[in-house]
Amino acid sequence: MRREDLEERLDTEVTVTLFDGSEYTGVLRQCGTDYVRDNDNLFLVGRKYYFVEMDYGISCIFRCSHVKRCKYAGGNVKKLKQLTNVIECV
């Protein structure tokens, strides 16, 4: 999968299918961001690695070339945060 296509789905709930057929459903995150700064296993600076944050943990770490398919699974976290901010302002 192209990096641009995968990165536009960051911070959203997706179902990722990897090249070996394993599927993970959860929020797509990128390693090396401030979100994972406190976790040394996920804070890989300068590398384009991704993982899926699930209710019970995280998936394996993978690159965009490992992704066979990535589709939206549910709610958009960014839109949900924006709606929450609008509701708080009212």
C-alpha positions as CSV (number, residue, x, y, z in Angstrom):
1,M,0.0,0.0,0.0
2,R,1.2,3.5,-0.7
3,R,2.4,5.5,2.3
4,E,0.2,8.5,1.4
5,D,-2.9,6.2,1.5
6,L,-1.9,4.7,4.8
7,E,-1.0,8.0,6.4
8,E,-4.4,9.6,5.6
9,R,-5.9,6.9,7.7
10,L,-3.8,7.6,10.8
11,D,-5.7,8.1,14.1
12,T,-8.8,6.4,12.6
13,E,-10.3,3.1,13.3
14,V,-9.3,0.7,10.6
15,T,-8.9,-3.0,9.7
16,V,-5.4,-3.7,8.5
17,T,-4.6,-6.9,6.5
18,L,-0.9,-7.7,6.3
19,F,0.9,-9.7,3.7
20,D,0.7,-12.9,5.8
21,G,-3.1,-12.7,6.0
22,S,-3.3,-11.5,9.7
23,E,-5.9,-8.9,10.4
24,Y,-5.9,-6.2,13.1
25,T,-8.8,-3.9,13.9
26,G,-8.2,-0.7,15.9
27,V,-6.8,2.8,15.7
28,L,-3.9,3.1,13.2
29,R,-0.9,4.8,14.8
30,Q,2.6,5.7,13.6
31,C,5.8,4.9,15.6
32,G,8.1,7.8,16.4
33,T,5.4,10.3,17.2
34,D,4.8,12.2,20.5
35,Y,1.9,9.9,21.2
36,V,4.3,7.0,21.9
37,R,7.3,9.1,23.2
38,D,7.2,7.3,26.6
39,N,7.4,3.8,25.0
40,D,10.9,3.0,23.9
41,N,9.7,0.0,21.9
42,L,7.4,2.2,19.7
43,F,9.4,5.5,19.6
44,L,11.4,4.7,16.5
45,V,12.6,8.1,15.2
46,G,13.2,8.5,11.5
47,R,11.6,5.2,10.5
48,K,8.2,4.8,8.9
49,Y,6.7,2.1,11.1
50,Y,3.1,1.7,12.0
51,F,1.0,-0.3,14.5
52,V,-2.7,-0.8,15.3
53,E,-3.8,0.1,18.8
54,M,-6.5,-2.3,19.9
55,D,-8.6,-2.5,23.1
56,Y,-6.3,-5.2,24.5
57,G,-2.9,-4.1,23.3
58,I,-1.1,-3.3,20.1
59,S,-0.5,-5.3,16.9
60,C,2.9,-6.1,15.5
61,I,4.9,-3.2,14.1
62,F,4.8,-3.1,10.3
63,R,5.8,-1.0,7.4
64,C,3.5,0.3,4.7
65,S,4.9,-2.3,2.2
66,H,3.6,-5.0,4.5
67,V,0.0,-3.8,4.3
68,K,-2.1,-5.7,1.8
69,R,-5.4,-3.9,2.6
70,C,-6.5,-1.1,5.0
71,K,-10.1,-0.2,5.2
72,Y,-12.1,2.0,7.6
73,A,-13.7,0.0,10.4
74,G,-15.7,2.5,12.3
75,G,-15.6,6.0,13.9
76,N,-13.1,8.6,12.9
77,V,-11.2,9.7,16.0
78,K,-10.3,13.1,14.6
79,K,-13.9,13.9,13.7
80,L,-15.1,12.6,17.1
81,K,-12.6,15.0,18.8
82,Q,-13.8,17.9,16.7
83,L,-17.5,17.1,17.6
84,T,-16.6,16.9,21.2
85,N,-14.9,20.3,21.1
86,V,-18.0,21.8,19.4
87,I,-20.3,20.3,22.0
88,E,-18.1,21.7,24.9
89,C,-18.2,25.2,23.3
90,V,-22.0,25.2,23.2
